[in-house]
Amino acid sequence: MIPRRSHIPSPTVFFRVPFRHQLNTFLVFVLGLVFSSVMILPTKADSPPQPNLIVIMADDLGYGDLSCYGNEVIKTPNLDQLAAEGMKFTDFHSSGAVCSPTRAGLLTGRYQQRAGVDGVIFADPQQNRHHGLYPSEITFSQVLKETGYATACIGKWHLGYRKEFNPVHHQFDLFRGYVSGNVDYHSHVDRMGVLDWWNGLRIENEPGYSTYLIGDYACEFIKDNQDQPFCLYIAHEAPHTPYQGPNDVPVRAEGKKGQIRPSRTDSQMALKEMIEAMDKTVGQVMQTLQETNLEENTFVFFLSDNGGTADSNNGPLRGKKGTFWEGGHRVCAMAKWPGKIEAGTVSKATAISIDLMPTILEIAGAKVPEGHQLDGISLKSHLFTKEKLPNRAIYWTTNGKMAMRKGPWKLLYPKRNSEPELYHLGKDLGESNNLAQEYPDRVNHMTRSLRRWKEEVEADATPQKAEPIEKL
């Protein structure tokens, strides 16, 4: 019986196919493999987009001025929602107790003394109107712009009146706002009678309540840049003086120093209107993020530049703006990023405004130039995974006043050549029980540390030019 022949072709069958057909078949096979490999490789479009970054700063907001921080009179539903949907800080601090220093520290990620901005830059040329933040300082706007971000500063600058200090020279693509410490909310005139409403490097006044204009420009920037990563710095005027609500009349006029009519005397009602107007614009910004489908890829951080004035509500804290008791620098702060920051979390960690630059740079995957040292630390891991922050010291100084914080302990010299005050904030948040006499060794140790730090930051400080008085 003859065995059945196998269906497997003879090895010689393949070689009977013409060579050019073999080659074509082989090439098709190879090209198919290559095409398939390319299709499964990650492409730029598949990579996660760089996150958008928004920093919102209030001006002179008291620790107890928001509903989510215990205020029962002022209604701030949008900031309350921001806190509820993210992380609210209870032990966050500004690096200064007044405007200009905190802003210099925020933008550079370093103690502001290094940039030569230790105090307020005043509008009066008889004082220091010629001072400012020099473009040689490395700012988060510069680093992010070099990383491919669109950048904008909307609102208050207060880091130099001269054009050489303008935000556009710090690599902000867009600047709409004012350069002084405050302007009339309606006429946009500073206290020296100078019109102060800018579009980049030129004065360009327009009608409108400054708080609402700031909100409108912020939303417009988001819409205009929704197809690329952006960093938006929104620096509100509210609730800084002059006390003016959206429906009030101007109290300043161009060419006239001081006020042409008195400010409102019902300061509490005015503050309520001003803070609620600011809260409204925060809601508009968040709504714009939703409408542009950017909310899920945007990190938002809110804080104040210092504590509130005597007219504000600083909650249980002692002191006010301009002092180094807690009421001068412990501020409202909150962060939100859906899917990254767990909603409804409250952080008791001690953090400071100079931490914002390293935080947003790490989030963006950006780095400062090699060899450049920041004083702040990144809060990214704390925000995302609640990682504990290091037990570091933080410091304040200006005009002879000094303070230092390490853990629950705070050392304070409330004015030049004053006696030291020592408080345990864990037991005495209101700083009513001075323990300096009971713990002299701790006072001495902290004082040495504080003086060493002061000497260090002032040793390499950028010098401010001493120039003759300029005319307005």
C-alpha positions in Angstrom: 0.0 0.0 0.0 1.4 3.3 -1.0 1.5 5.8 1.8 -0.6 9.0 1.5 1.6 12.0 0.2 1.9 14.8 2.7 0.1 18.2 2.0 3.2 20.1 3.0 4.9 21.4 -0.2 8.3 20.3 -1.1 11.1 22.6 0.0 11.8 23.2 -3.6 8.4 24.7 -4.3 9.3 28.1 -2.9 12.3 28.4 -5.0 10.3 27.8 -8.2 8.7 31.3 -7.6 10.5 34.0 -9.7 13.1 35.9 -7.7 11.4 39.3 -8.3 8.2 38.0 -6.8 10.1 36.7 -3.8 11.7 40.1 -3.3 8.4 42.0 -3.6 6.8 39.7 -1.0 9.8 40.2 1.3 9.7 44.0 1.0 5.9 44.1 1.7 6.5 42.0 4.8 9.3 44.2 6.1 7.4 47.4 5.4 4.4 46.0 7.2 6.5 45.4 10.3 8.0 48.9 10.2 4.6 50.5 9.7 3.2 48.5 12.6 6.1 49.5 14.9 5.6 53.1 14.1 1.9 52.9 14.8 2.5 51.6 18.3 5.3 54.0 19.3 4.2 56.9 21.5 3.8 60.1 19.6 3.9 63.7 20.7 0.1 63.8 20.4 -0.2 60.7 22.7 2.1 62.2 25.4 0.3 64.0 28.3 0.0 67.7 27.5 2.0 70.1 29.8 -0.3 71.3 32.5 -1.6 74.8 32.7 -0.7 76.9 35.7 -2.7 79.6 37.4 -1.6 81.6 40.4 -4.2 83.9 41.9 -3.1 86.5 44.5 -5.4 88.6 46.6 -4.2 91.9 48.2 -4.5 92.5 51.9 -6.9 89.6 52.4 -7.4 88.8 56.1 -7.1 85.2 57.4 -10.7 85.3 58.4 -12.1 87.2 55.4 -13.4 84.1 53.4 -16.4 81.9 54.2 -14.2 78.8 54.1 -12.0 80.3 56.8 -14.9 81.0 59.1 -16.4 84.4 57.9 -20.2 84.4 58.3 -20.8 87.8 56.7 -18.7 87.8 53.5 -20.0 85.3 50.9 -17.3 83.6 48.8 -18.9 80.6 47.2 -16.4 80.2 44.4 -13.3 80.3 46.6 -15.2 78.0 49.0 -15.7 75.6 46.1 -12.0 75.8 45.1 -11.0 74.9 48.7 -13.6 72.1 48.9 -12.5 70.6 45.6 -8.8 70.7 46.5 -6.5 71.3 49.4 -6.9 74.2 51.9 -3.9 75.3 53.9 -4.2 76.5 57.5 -0.5 77.2 58.1 0.5 79.0 54.9 2.5 82.2 55.0 3.5 85.1 52.8 7.3 85.8 52.7 6.6 89.4 53.5 4.0 91.3 55.6 3.5 94.0 52.9 3.0 94.0 49.1 6.2 94.4 47.2 8.4 92.0 49.1 6.0 89.1 48.9 5.6 89.6 45.2 9.3 89.6 44.6 9.7 86.4 46.6 6.8 84.7 44.8 8.2 85.4 41.4 11.8 84.4 42.2 11.2 81.5 44.6 13.8 83.2 46.9 13.7 85.4 49.9 13.0 88.8 48.5 16.0 90.3 50.3 18.2 88.7 47.7 16.5 90.8 45.0 16.9 94.0 46.9 13.2 94.3 47.5 13.0 94.3 51.3 10.1 96.7 51.7 7.3 98.6 49.8 8.2 100.3 46.6 6.4 103.6 47.0 4.7 105.7 44.4 6.1 108.9 45.8 9.3 109.9 44.1 10.5 111.4 47.4 10.8 107.9 48.6 11.9 105.0 46.4 9.8 105.1 43.3 12.9 104.3 41.2 13.4 100.9 42.8 12.2 97.6 41.3 12.8 94.0 40.5 15.6 93.9 37.9 15.2 91.8 34.8 18.4 90.0 35.7 16.5 88.2 38.5 15.3 84.7 37.4 11.5 84.4 37.7 9.1 81.6 37.1 7.7 83.4 34.1 11.2 83.4 32.5 11.8 79.7 33.1 8.4 78.7 31.9 8.5 80.8 28.8 11.8 79.1 27.9 10.0 75.8 28.4 7.4 76.7 25.9 4.7 78.3 28.0 2.6 81.3 27.1 2.8 83.7 30.1 0.6 86.5 31.4 0.5 88.9 34.3 -2.9 90.4 34.9 -3.5 93.0 37.6 -1.1 94.4 40.2 2.6 94.4 39.6 4.1 96.7 42.3 7.7 95.7 41.5 8.8 98.9 39.8 7.3 101.9 38.2 9.8 102.4 35.5 9.4 100.7 32.2 12.7 98.8 32.7 11.0 96.9 35.5 7.8 96.2 33.5 6.5 92.6 33.6 7.2 92.2 29.8 10.9 92.4 30.7 10.4 89.5 33.0 9.2 87.3 30.1 5.5 87.8 30.5 4.0 87.8 27.0 1.0 89.8 28.2 0.6 92.5 30.9 -2.7 94.2 31.5 -3.0 96.1 34.8 -1.1 98.6 37.0 2.4 98.9 38.4 1.7 100.8 41.6 0.6 99.6 45.0 -3.0 100.5 44.4 -5.1 102.5 42.0 -8.6 104.0 42.1 -10.8 101.0 41.2 -12.7 103.1 38.6 -10.4 105.9 37.3 -7.2 103.7 37.6 -5.1 106.6 39.0 -2.5 106.0 41.7 -2.2 108.1 44.9 0.2 110.5 43.3 -2.4 111.4 40.6 -0.7 109.4 37.9 -2.8 107.3 35.5 -1.7 103.7 35.9 -3.4 101.3 33.6 -1.1 99.5 31.2 -1.2 97.3 28.1 2.3 96.0 28.0 4.7 99.0 27.9 2.1 101.6 27.1 -0.6 103.4 29.2 -4.0 102.4 27.8 -6.9 103.4 30.1 -10.4 102.0 29.7 -13.6 102.2 31.6 -14.4 99.6 34.2 -14.0 98.3 37.7 -10.5 97.1 38.1 -11.5 93.8 39.7 -13.8 92.9 36.9 -11.3 94.1 34.2 -8.7 91.8 35.7 -11.1 88.9 35.6 -12.1 89.6 32.0 -8.5 89.7 30.8 -7.7 86.5 32.7 -10.6 84.7 31.0 -9.7 86.1 27.6 -6.1 84.9 28.0 -7.2 81.4 28.8 -9.4 81.3 25.7 -6.7 82.7 23.5 -4.1 80.2 24.7 -6.2 77.1 25.1 -4.2 75.2 22.5 -0.9 75.6 24.3 0.4 75.4 27.8 0.1 78.6 29.7 1.1 80.2 33.0 -1.4 82.9 34.2 -0.5 85.1 37.2 -3.7 86.9 38.3 -2.8 89.6 40.9 -6.0 91.1 42.2 -6.2 94.6 43.8 -9.0 93.6 46.1 -9.4 94.2 48.9 -6.7 96.8 49.2 -7.6 100.4 49.7 -9.2 102.7 48.4 -12.4 101.1 49.6 -14.6 101.1 46.5 -17.3 98.7 45.4 -18.3 98.1 41.8 -21.0 100.8 42.0 -19.0 103.6 43.7 -17.6 106.7 42.1 -13.9 107.6 41.6 -12.0 109.2 44.5 -8.9 110.0 42.5 -8.3 112.0 39.3 -5.3 112.2 37.0 -3.0 115.1 37.8 -4.3 115.5 41.4 -2.3 114.1 44.3 -4.3 112.3 46.9 -8.1 112.0 46.8 -10.7 114.4 45.2 -13.4 113.1 47.6 -13.4 111.0 50.8 -13.4 107.2 50.7 -16.3 105.3 52.1 -16.6 105.3 55.8 -18.5 102.0 56.0 -15.3 100.0 55.5 -16.8 96.7 56.5 -19.5 96.9 53.9 -17.0 98.1 51.3 -14.7 95.2 52.1 -17.6 92.8 51.7 -18.4 94.2 48.3 -14.8 94.1 47.1 -14.1 90.6 48.3 -17.3 89.2 46.9 -16.5 90.9 43.5 -13.1 89.2 43.5 -14.7 85.9 44.3 -17.0 86.4 41.4 -14.1 86.7 39.0 -12.5 83.5 40.5 -15.8 81.8 39.5 -15.5 83.2 36.0 -12.0 81.9 35.6 -13.0 78.4 36.8 -16.0 78.5 34.5 -13.8 79.4 31.6 -11.5 76.4 32.3 -14.6 74.2 32.2 -15.9 75.7 28.9 -12.5 75.2 27.2 -12.1 71.7 28.6 -9.0 72.7 30.4 -10.0 72.2 34.0 -8.7 68.6 34.2 -5.2 69.8 33.1 -4.9 73.0 35.1 -3.2 73.6 38.5 -4.7 76.5 40.3 -3.3 78.1 43.5 -4.8 80.9 45.5 -3.2 83.0 48.2 -2.9 86.5 49.6 0.2 88.7 49.6 0.0 89.3 53.3 -2.5 89.5 56.2 -5.4 91.9 56.4 -5.4 95.5 57.7 -7.1 96.7 60.9 -10.3 96.8 59.0 -10.1 93.2 57.9 -10.9 90.0 59.7 -7.7 88.1 60.7 -9.6 85.5 62.6 -7.9 84.3 65.8 -4.5 85.8 64.8 -2.7 88.7 66.5 -1.4 91.5 64.4 -2.1 92.8 61.0 -0.5 93.8 57.7 3.0 95.2 58.3 3.6 93.2 61.5 5.4 89.9 62.0 2.8 88.5 64.4 0.7 85.8 62.6 -1.9 88.3 61.5 0.7 89.9 59.2 1.8 86.9 57.3 -0.4 83.8 57.9 -2.7 83.8 54.9 -5.6 82.0 53.2 -4.2 79.5 50.6 -5.7 76.7 48.6 -4.8 74.5 45.6 -6.9 72.6 43.1 -6.1 70.1 40.3 -8.8 67.5 39.6 -7.4 64.0 39.7 -4.1 65.1 41.2 -5.1 66.8 44.5 -7.6 65.0 46.6 -10.8 67.0 47.1 -11.7 68.2 50.6 -8.2 67.9 52.1 -6.9 70.3 54.7 -3.1 70.7 55.2 -1.7 71.8 58.5 1.8 71.8 57.0 3.9 75.0 57.4 4.5 76.4 53.9 5.4 79.8 52.5 4.8 81.8 49.3 8.4 81.3 48.0 7.5 77.6 47.7 5.2 78.4 44.7 8.0 78.8 42.1 9.7 75.4 42.8 6.2 73.8 42.9 4.9 75.0 39.6 8.3 74.4 37.9 8.3 70.8 39.1 4.7 70.4 37.9 5.7 71.8 34.5 8.9 69.7 34.2 10.9 72.9 34.1 14.2 73.7 35.8 16.1 76.8 36.8 19.5 77.4 35.3 22.3 75.1 36.7 23.8 76.6 39.8 20.9 78.8 40.6 19.5 78.1 44.1 15.9 78.6 45.2 15.0 79.2 48.9 11.6 77.7 48.5 10.8 74.0 48.2 8.4 72.1 45.9 5.0 71.3 47.5 4.1 68.9 44.6 4.5 65.6 46.6 2.6 67.1 49.5 -0.2 68.3 47.3 -0.5 65.0 45.3 0.3 62.4 47.9 0.2 64.3 51.2 3.9 63.6 51.7 5.2 65.3 54.9 7.2 68.5 54.4 10.6 68.8 56.0 10.9 70.5 59.4 12.7 73.6 58.1 13.0 77.1 59.4 11.4 80.0 57.7 12.3 83.6 58.2 11.0 87.2 57.9 12.8 90.6 58.2 12.3 94.2 57.2 13.2 97.6 58.6 14.8 96.1 61.8 11.9 93.7 62.5 12.7 90.0 62.4 10.9 86.7 62.9 11.7 83.0 62.6 9.6 79.9 62.6 10.8 76.3 63.3 8.2 73.7 64.0 5.6 75.1 66.5 8.1 77.6 67.9 8.2 81.2 66.7 10.8 83.9 67.6 9.8 87.5 67.0 11.5 90.9 67.3 8.5 93.1 66.6 10.5 96.2 66.0 14.1 97.4 65.8 16.1 96.8 69.0 13.0 95.3 70.8 13.1 92.5 73.3 12.5 89.0 71.9 9.2 87.3 72.0 8.9 83.5 71.9 5.6 81.7 71.2 4.5 78.0 70.9 2.0 78.3 68.2 0.7 74.8 68.7 -0.6 75.9 72.1 -0.9 79.7 71.6 -1.9 80.6 68.0 -2.9 84.1 69.2 0.6 84.8 70.5 -0.5 86.0 73.9 1.9 84.1 76.1 5.5 85.2 75.6 7.8 82.4 76.7 11.1 84.1 76.1 12.0 84.3 79.8 11.2 80.6 80.3 13.3 79.3 77.4 16.4 81.6 77.1 18.5 78.9 75.5 15.9 78.4 72.7 15.8 82.2 72.2 19.5 82.4 71.9 19.7 79.5 69.5 17.0 80.8 67.3 18.3 84.3 67.4 21.7 83.1 66.1 20.1 81.2 63.3 17.9 84.2 62.4 20.9 86.6 62.3 23.0 84.2 60.2 20.2 83.9 57.7 19.8 87.7 57.6 23.5 88.2 56.9 23.4 85.6 54.2 20.5 86.9 52.2 21.6 90.5 52.5 25.2 89.7 51.5 24.4 88.8 47.9 21.4 91.2 47.5 20.9 92.9 44.2 21.7 96.6 44.9 19.0 99.2 44.2 20.3 102.3 42.5 20.6 105.4 44.6 19.3 108.1 42.2 18.2 111.7 42.4 14.6 112.4 43.0 12.6 112.1 39.8 9.7 114.2 38.6 6.3 112.7 37.9 
